[in-house]
Amino acid sequence: MTTDARHASSPPGTAPAPHPDRNLALELVRVTEAAAMAAGRWVGRGDKNGADGAAVKAMRTLVSTVSMNGVVVIGEGEKDEAPMLYNGERVGDGTGAECDVAVDPVDGTTLTAKGMANAVAVLAVADRGTMFDPSAVFYMDKLVCGPEAADYVDITAPAAVNIRRVAKAKGSSVEDVTVMVLDRPRHEGLVKEIREAGARIKFITDGDVAGAIMTARAGTGVDLLMGIGGTPEGIIAACAMKCMGGVIQGRLWPKDDAERQKALDAGHDLDRVLTTDDLVSGENVFFVATGITDGELLRGVHYRQATATTSSLVMRSKSGTIREIHSVYRHPSLAQ
Ligand SMILES: O=P(O)(O)OC[C@H]1O[C@](O)(COP(=O)(O)O)[C@@H](O)[C@@H]1O
């Protein structure tokens, strides 16, 4: 985002005004906190649509107050199928910079409904026109890793090669490399390859945005994420990697011939490796995530008596800042 009138220079003798981007990061985290708190009421209640609906509504209410001139590029779907936060919807209060907005009010709706780990509310913002359009193909084959091995991985190489390179870059042995994989029948071949290479697998049932971030967070025990997941989630993960110095490489993965044809008609090269920069080319990317359920990445929302506590990651690529913010809402009902 470019500096705007909100960052006018301060009069002599007064403290400099905070950079507007810093304010924006903090404005954005209020949005994911609100979405997570709304979804938090539904944790473990077996109703993923209820959780998602509550989070979408809260996110939409709060995002309208953020100082930006945003367009939802990655949202809840096309206008006719999503009444709120649909692709193309204008969001923000219209006063700030022109930007692309990616929303995922709940990544892990089933995780939330079942009270399982690592469901998160996510929002990413980048300069206008810099996020990849995910509409042609629902799934993407992904390889994600943190900064240490970022220059050595190659999604076109066999899994064993990437595992060896990650082990070398991290100064560990292949046996100590842990690869996170969505537990899906489509990954049968990949799972076999990883096991034959000698590495460990940590399966997740959902939530590969949190999984991608874990590869770049010390202490999570995850070195790589591999396999096929949602294309929108791939772009959101790219925003996070841009802030953390990690990489994602992706290849569009049409689920059937009709989708393949649609992608080809739209001009996509299905063999092309999409890099982090292809997925989000902007250099000033914001990424915020708030935990809904407890996990290795973030604590979830906890309601105790009248109080709610939240735990969030707030990152900005340009400044390289990665903040963890823990908030206490003494009056959660007033959060909106
Ligand atoms: O369940 P599928 O069709 O394999 O899709 C996987 C994608 O779904 C997710 O698990 C999200 O699921 P939800 O939309 O239910 O939250 C992503 O993290 C992942 O990329």
The ligand as an ORCA input file, in Angstrom:
! r2SCAN-3c Opt
* xyz 0 1
  O     -11.593    -30.985      1.394
  P     -10.938    -30.827      0.056
  O     -11.943    -30.775     -1.044
  O      -9.878    -31.849     -0.174
  O     -10.245    -29.386      0.019
  C      -9.115    -29.066      0.792
  C      -9.205    -27.632      1.216
  O     -10.266    -27.498      2.156
  C      -9.768    -26.930      3.360
  O      -9.438    -27.983      4.259
  C     -10.776    -25.938      3.931
  O     -11.973    -26.576      4.228
  P     -13.225    -25.660      4.643
  O     -13.578    -24.824      3.447
  O     -14.293    -26.629      5.017
  O     -12.802    -24.796      5.767
  C      -8.516    -26.207      2.929
  O      -7.647    -25.881      3.979
  C      -7.956    -27.127      1.889
  O      -7.127    -26.423      0.977
*
